[in-house]
Amino acid sequence: MSSRDEMPKLRNVDPVPVLVNGREAIGLRDPLGLSDRMLCVGKEALPVLALMDGRRSMLDIQAQLTQQRGMLVFSDEIKEIVERLDDAYLLESDRFREAYRRKVVEYRERPFREASHAGMSYSADPQDLRSELDAFFTAESGPGLPAFASQEQRPVGLIAPHIDIRSGGPCFAHGYHALASGRPSDVYVIFGTGHAGVPGVFTATNLDFDTPLGRVETDREFLAALGQSLGMDPAAEEILHAKEHVIEFQVIFLQHVLSGRHEFTIVPVLCSLSHLFFGEDAALKGPREVFERFCRAVREACQSRSVCFIASADLDHIGPRYGDSFVPHPGTVRESLDKDREMMASLERLDVDGFIRQVAVDGDSKRICGFSPITAMLRCMDASEGRLLSLDHAQVDDRNSFVSFASMIFY
């Protein structure tokens, strides 16, 4: 991208704070993994990145930065940043689109989806992993080991965290204890937050999931019925599953409590929607209709077999790591969890509209990462009651930034 008339648009990237030669900087990671390296930029580059929205030319960006700084900004400064971003596939450009096309072809030719977080978020050794997962159930804050199918009720829905397993293990365990204690289902439809964004709102994947505990079959018959109802490929953006952890974490727990006891398939679905979809903005009518049409198609595909939904969902993201100007303290955590309990109470009542209003009331200032999968699950499943099982949080950096999460069962 060398022309000054280009309108650079930054992709949906994953920013992380880093230190470079002792100086604070921002590391930009590609959620799709088109490049294995992280591009580091100084904080002074952030105003430039903020203007790369695809609606401003290089000249426009130069003029606006000059106005903001009150001094002349040279075009070479902007050009250098643009070229570095494009080299790393972080701009929506021809270079990115070609790399993306190659990645999609390569992904779809795989025999299965490999575990992307084994050895990082959980043990890659099967025996060690089972011991690690058991320890979450038997921990002081855990629920104990479940007695498989010891209860008559069949769970039809589960909310479980997607935070790093070692940070939220006991909360995961509370959810899967309740799931395993009830009657099992034939199919588990897993909705997960698409952290890289999902332009089409939803995307499934046709690939089976491989983990240290074995391979779980993706239900292609279910996906075929879904595609027939939608009139389109429900896995059109399935490359987004390649590096995303949110489905993988749930698969591991499903394997742990069900494998060898009950045969099951999964339907992995990433989703990305906003509380704004459900407002009056006419510009969002299209995505809102996509959401409603997809949920109708899922309900239709559920008619012939027993199905349980899983929402892979975290809640609040609070602190400097997530853009807040304050450092949280214990009172911040207590206040956040109190509000979370109010929000989860609306879900216990199966009041999805109330849940949406609670997220929207302050413009989602708490950054509820699980909004998409929770809302999708509530729209798709047929439940009569919900019960909160566990609500917890984990500190994620040395500035007290934290994430809250919960487990909740539905019948």
Phi and psi in degrees as a GROMACS rama.xvg file:
@    title "Ramachandran Plot"
@    xaxis  label "Phi"
@    yaxis  label "Psi"
@TYPE xy
-110.898  -17.6595  SER-2
-74.9122  137.762  SER-3
-68.8775  -14.0367  ARG-4
-90.8034  -3.57181  ASP-5
-63.8287  150.63  GLU-6
-114.294  87.0181  MET-7
-66.4454  138.552  PRO-8
-128.315  118.666  LYS-9
-72.455  134.649  LEU-10
-73.5195  173.352  ARG-11
-75.6533  95.6979  ASN-12
-107.415  167.849  VAL-13
-104.47  103.833  ASP-14
-86.8949  137.761  PRO-15
-135.67  140.389  VAL-16
-71.86  135.641  PRO-17
-139.387  165.024  VAL-18
-111.207  127.7  LEU-19
-122.643  112.324  VAL-20
53.3371  40.1903  ASN-21
81.6946  -0.671117  GLY-22
-107.13  141.463  ARG-23
-68.4554  134.918  GLU-24
-144.869  177.83  ALA-25
-117.253  124.864  ILE-26
-93.9661  129.642  GLY-27
-107.126  114.501  LEU-28
-107.353  144.96  ARG-29
-89.4873  113.202  ASP-30
-60.4996  -23.612  PRO-31
-84.188  -11.6312  LEU-32
69.8419  26.2381  GLY-33
-64.55  -29.9444  LEU-34
-124.825  136.411  SER-35
-79.4688  -15.7352  ASP-36
-93.6244  152.62  ARG-37
-99.0792  130.042  MET-38
-88.6615  122.882  LEU-39
-102.692  131.961  CYS-40
-128.967  149.498  VAL-41
-70.8712  157.984  GLY-42
-61.4097  -25.1922  LYS-43
-65.9311  -16.4107  GLU-44
-83.7198  -12.149  ALA-45
-58.8224  -42.7592  LEU-46
-60.7926  -31.8813  PRO-47
-67.3709  -46.4377  VAL-48
-60.9181  -37.9398  LEU-49
-62.871  -25.6081  ALA-50
-89.2239  -6.9806  LEU-51
-87.5213  74.4263  MET-52
-110.65  8.21193  ASP-53
81.9657  0.604064  GLY-54
-112.507  -4.89122  ARG-55
-120.495  135.673  ARG-56
-77.0814  171.308  SER-57
-59.242  -38.5673  MET-58
-65.4302  -39.8257  LEU-59
-61.3872  -44.2037  ASP-60
-63.3561  -42.9661  ILE-61
-60.6594  -44.3669  GLN-62
-65.6018  -41.885  ALA-63
-69.4645  -39.109  GLN-64
-66.0611  -38.4734  LEU-65
-61.1975  -40.8526  THR-66
-66.5972  -42.7706  GLN-67
-63.6403  -41.9985  GLN-68
-85.3792  -18.7475  ARG-69
73.1507  21.3919  GLY-70
-154.557  158.738  MET-71
-65.5629  130.835  LEU-72
-107.009  125.399  VAL-73
-80.4139  144.947  PHE-74
-63.1545  -30.5709  SER-75
-61.2469  -32.7274  ASP-76
-62.7492  -44.2197  GLU-77
-70.4474  -42.5263  ILE-78
-59.5247  -41.2479  LYS-79
-62.7383  -43.3636  GLU-80
-64.9153  -43.6843  ILE-81
-60.3991  -44.1157  VAL-82
-67.721  -37.4793  GLU-83
-64.3748  -41.7341  ARG-84
-64.8686  -42.4284  LEU-85
-68.0513  -37.7212  ASP-86
-60.229  -31.0954  ASP-87
-93.1358  10.2844  ALA-88
62.7425  30.2128  TYR-89
-99.2107  0.49075  LEU-90
-108.974  150.473  LEU-91
-79.3993  86.9511  GLU-92
-132.693  175.663  SER-93
-60.7849  -38.0954  ASP-94
-60.8692  -44.8918  ARG-95
-64.7678  -45.5879  PHE-96
-62.2246  -37.2781  ARG-97
-68.6096  -42.4683  GLU-98
-64.5288  -38.2765  ALA-99
-64.947  -42.9345  TYR-100
-60.0006  -44.7089  ARG-101
-62.9278  -38.7153  ARG-102
-65.957  -40.2096  LYS-103
-63.0305  -46.2489  VAL-104
-60.0686  -45.7414  VAL-105
-63.3637  -40.9805  GLU-106
-64.9154  -44.9574  TYR-107
-70.4754  -16.9365  ARG-108
-86.9573  -5.57955  GLU-109
-71.0824  148.699  ARG-110
-74.2065  -20.4443  PRO-111
-165.406  166.341  PHE-112
-86.5858  119.673  ARG-113
-74.4254  149.744  GLU-114
-64.668  124.688  ALA-115
-92.1674  -15.7926  SER-116
-120.122  8.07712  HIS-117
-65.4735  135.048  ALA-118
85.0979  -7.44086  GLY-119
-114.157  -59.6098  MET-120
-94.5842  -14.0537  SER-121
-159.163  163.967  TYR-122
-66.2325  141.157  SER-123
-85.9974  -10.4407  ALA-124
-90.5811  126.421  ASP-125
-56.3783  -45.4165  PRO-126
-67.0682  -42.6779  GLN-127
-64.1041  -37.5673  ASP-128
-65.659  -43.3221  LEU-129
-62.6145  -39.4719  ARG-130
-65.569  -38.9111  SER-131
-63.5491  -44.1246  GLU-132
-69.4062  -41.8538  LEU-133
-56.9889  -38.4277  ASP-134
-63.1603  -29.5227  ALA-135
-68.3237  -36.6995  PHE-136
-70.8749  -38.2923  PHE-137
-93.5179  -1.56056  THR-138
-61.9325  161.737  ALA-139
-56.5111  -36.0642  GLU-140
-92.0089  4.0247  SER-141
-89.5118  175.425  GLY-142
-92.3036  -4.98345  PRO-143
87.7523  167.353  GLY-144
-73.8614  138.52  LEU-145
-78.521  150.992  PRO-146
-95.3621  110.117  ALA-147
-58.2048  129.982  PHE-148
52.0039  37.3643  ALA-149
-84.4153  -7.85  SER-150
-116.953  149.768  GLN-151
-73.8982  -31.7748  GLU-152
-67.2315  145.814  GLN-153
-106.266  117.579  ARG-154
-61.1767  137.656  PRO-155
-110.933  -6.13897  VAL-156
-160.897  152.148  GLY-157
-147.208  132.646  LEU-158
-102.325  126.96  ILE-159
-135.655  154.495  ALA-160
-68.0439  165.708  PRO-161
-126.762  13.8178  HIS-162
-64.0327  163.136  ILE-163
-46.2381  130.922  ASP-164
-55.9161  -37.1931  ILE-165
-73.4846  -15.3836  ARG-166
-90.4673  -31.3257  SER-167
-121.082  19.0608  GLY-168
-50.6073  -51.9622  GLY-169
-60.8269  -33.2266  PRO-170
-69.1137  -42.3539  CYS-171
-53.7282  -47.4162  PHE-172
-61.1785  -39.3078  ALA-173
-59.891  -42.0907  HIS-174
-66.2725  -45.1827  GLY-175
-79.0588  -18.5771  TYR-176
-65.1326  -46.9243  HIS-177
-65.2166  -39.7529  ALA-178
-63.7622  -47.5269  LEU-179
-72.1349  -24.5179  ALA-180
-75.4485  -23.0228  SER-181
-90.394  178.434  GLY-182
-68.3686  138.791  ARG-183
-77.6457  164.536  PRO-184
-110.785  164.046  SER-185
-78.4033  -36.8509  ASP-186
-129.735  138.247  VAL-187
-117.541  109.025  TYR-188
-87.6642  115.789  VAL-189
-107.812  111.786  ILE-190
-92.03  129.742  PHE-191
-132.286  149.297  GLY-192
-64.0117  126.84  THR-193
-87.0781  95.6479  GLY-194
-65.5413  -24.4209  HIS-195
-85.9913  2.1026  ALA-196
83.7444  150.384  GLY-197
-130.415  97.5363  VAL-198
-52.4154  -35.1663  PRO-199
-89.0222  12.9924  GLY-200
78.1926  -49.2528  VAL-201
-129.648  147.427  PHE-202
-151.729  130.909  THR-203
-91.0767  -175.327  ALA-204
-140.547  147.085  THR-205
-88.1504  -10.47  ASN-206
-80.1623  143.386  LEU-207
-68.9264  157.954  ASP-208
-103.157  124.933  PHE-209
-106.343  130.083  ASP-210
-135.218  173.489  THR-211
-58.4587  -19.6289  PRO-212
-92.4913  4.80524  LEU-213
121.863  -164.562  GLY-214
-116.478  135.229  ARG-215
-111.376  131.009  VAL-216
-79.166  129.947  GLU-217
-81.3423  134.228  THR-218
-80.4887  92.2617  ASP-219
-71.4804  -26.2428  ARG-220
-64.7239  -41.9431  GLU-221
-63.1608  -44.748  PHE-222
-65.6632  -34.7836  LEU-223
-64.8451  -42.5291  ALA-224
-64.3922  -38.1857  ALA-225
-64.349  -44.7995  LEU-226
-64.1058  -38.0231  GLY-227
-64.9019  -41.0786  GLN-228
-68.7686  -38.4637  SER-229
-78.5541  -26.7044  LEU-230
74.7161  24.1953  GLY-231
-159.914  167.812  MET-232
-75.1835  116.167  ASP-233
-73.7855  -7.8325  PRO-234
-113.433  31.2783  ALA-235
-61.7867  -29.4077  ALA-236
-115.706  37.3689  GLU-237
-67.329  -15.0004  GLU-238
-57.3643  -24.7869  ILE-239
-63.9268  -17.9326  LEU-240
-77.8228  -18.043  HIS-241
-56.9354  -45.0927  ALA-242
-110.573  -4.52417  LYS-243
-76.1407  132.238  GLU-244
-91.9955  -14.1462  HIS-245
-66.7404  -34.1253  VAL-246
-78.4772  -42.5793  ILE-247
-54.5579  -43.8834  GLU-248
-62.3947  -39.4456  PHE-249
-70.0284  -36.5155  GLN-250
-61.1831  -41.1528  VAL-251
-61.2961  -44.1291  ILE-252
-69.4597  -37.4502  PHE-253
-60.4242  -45.3216  LEU-254
-60.0742  -41.5357  GLN-255
-63.4365  -39.2542  HIS-256
-95.511  -18.0737  VAL-257
-113.312  -30.6776  LEU-258
-59.8434  134.103  SER-259
83.6993  -8.74465  GLY-260
-115.526  -32.8331  ARG-261
-157.234  132.859  HIS-262
-80.5296  138.473  GLU-263
-152.174  161.423  PHE-264
-122.464  167.158  THR-265
-125.327  157.082  ILE-266
-125.767  98.6585  VAL-267
-83.8627  125.688  PRO-268
-135.44  120.99  VAL-269
-92.4956  144.544  LEU-270
-142.793  155.006  CYS-271
-148.599  106.215  SER-272
-142.072  167.701  LEU-273
-125.296  154.514  SER-274
-60.9976  -21.6133  HIS-275
-66.2588  -22.7647  LEU-276
-56.1669  -30.2933  PHE-277
-100.123  13.5548  PHE-278
-95.8801  -155.67  GLY-279
-100.612  3.30201  GLU-280
-67.5057  113.135  ASP-281
-63.3724  -26.4014  ALA-282
-66.675  -19.5217  ALA-283
-101.586  11.7878  LEU-284
-61.5374  -40.7063  LYS-285
-61.1206  -54.5417  GLY-286
-59.6718  -35.5596  PRO-287
-63.4303  -41.1786  ARG-288
-67.3326  -36.8405  GLU-289
-60.446  -44.5972  VAL-290
-59.5664  -49.9721  PHE-291
-65.6787  -39.2146  GLU-292
-66.6044  -40.1721  ARG-293
-64.889  -44.2401  PHE-294
-63.7647  -38.4757  CYS-295
-62.5896  -42.409  ARG-296
-65.3093  -37.7726  ALA-297
-63.8388  -44.7322  VAL-298
-60.6556  -38.9585  ARG-299
-66.0901  -39.2138  GLU-300
-70.5278  -15.691  ALA-301
-85.6245  -2.19644  CYS-302
-64.6637  -34.9408  GLN-303
-95.6965  -10.2312  SER-304
-138.705  164.146  ARG-305
-76.5486  130.273  SER-306
-129.293  137.932  VAL-307
-121.708  135.165  CYS-308
-96.7398  145.09  PHE-309
-128.019  126.501  ILE-310
-102.289  111.696  ALA-311
-85.8568  100.766  SER-312
-145.71  129.169  ALA-313
-99.0565  170.113  ASP-314
-110.674  -111.858  LEU-315
-71.625  147.011  ASP-316
-128.423  103.544  HIS-317
-124.169  139.131  ILE-318
121.9  177.479  GLY-319
-57.5875  -33.1532  PRO-320
-58.7575  -27.6181  ARG-321
-109.093  15.0358  TYR-322
101.631  -2.2098  GLY-323
-73.9389  148.792  ASP-324
-88.2974  -5.61397  SER-325
-111.431  159.533  PHE-326
-99.2331  119.001  VAL-327
-62.0497  151.501  PRO-328
-129.503  175.524  HIS-329
-53.8035  -35.682  PRO-330
-64.6117  -35.2147  GLY-331
-61.41  -43.3429  THR-332
-64.2694  -46.1422  VAL-333
-60.3739  -44.1243  ARG-334
-62.9004  -41.3578  GLU-335
-64.2194  -45.05  SER-336
-67.7826  -34.5547  LEU-337
-61.7054  -42.94  ASP-338
-68.5716  -34.3462  LYS-339
-62.3003  -40.3112  ASP-340
-62.0384  -39.148  ARG-341
-62.856  -42.1038  GLU-342
-65.6985  -43.1895  MET-343
-68.4644  -27.4718  MET-344
-63.0705  -35.7628  ALA-345
-66.3201  -32.8122  SER-346
-73.3763  -35.3384  LEU-347
-60.0082  -34.1539  GLU-348
-82.8706  -0.376939  ARG-349
62.8211  31.0244  LEU-350
-95.3543  79.9984  ASP-351
-66.2828  -34.2386  VAL-352
-66.2626  -37.7613  ASP-353
-64.8135  -39.3867  GLY-354
-60.1759  -46.0883  PHE-355
-61.2475  -42.5644  ILE-356
-63.2409  -39.655  ARG-357
-65.2769  -35.092  GLN-358
-72.6292  -37.4399  VAL-359
-79.3924  -22.7001  ALA-360
-58.3925  -35.1209  VAL-361
-115.539  26.0385  ASP-362
66.9555  29.4962  GLY-363
55.5751  46.9714  ASP-364
-66.5764  -18.8574  SER-365
-92.1829  -0.55283  LYS-366
56.8313  63.3458  ARG-367
-70.7401  99.659  ILE-368
-68.8415  -22.2587  CYS-369
-94.4889  11.3831  GLY-370
-56.439  -46.3246  PHE-371
-61.5348  -56.3968  SER-372
-66.6174  -34.964  PRO-373
-65.6821  -47.0699  ILE-374
-63.2616  -42.8659  THR-375
-62.1698  -44.4467  ALA-376
-62.3664  -45.2132  MET-377
-63.0346  -32.1225  LEU-378
-75.019  -24.9498  ARG-379
-97.5047  -35.7182  CYS-380
-86.7932  157.769  MET-381
-111.142  93.5352  ASP-382
-117.982  156.49  ALA-383
-115.552  -15.0047  SER-384
-157.56  152.686  GLU-385
-131.747  152.134  GLY-386
-142.326  123.609  ARG-387
-71.1099  130.792  LEU-388
-106.392  -39.2427  LEU-389
-157.201  142.476  SER-390
-137.249  125.646  LEU-391
-149.86  -178.856  ASP-392
-149.291  164.749  HIS-393
-141.166  133.933  ALA-394
-76.6815  138.732  GLN-395
-119.254  -3.26602  VAL-396
-156.313  -178.324  ASP-397
-85.0232  7.17174  ASP-398
-112.91  22.691  ARG-399
67.5714  13.9705  ASN-400
-60.9633  143.58  SER-401
-144.968  161.224  PHE-402
-123.629  135.141  VAL-403
-104.562  156.941  SER-404
-159.155  163.927  PHE-405
-148.062  162.197  ALA-406
-124.599  143.203  SER-407
-151.971  137.042  MET-408
-112.92  146.984  ILE-409
-127.589  142.394  PHE-410
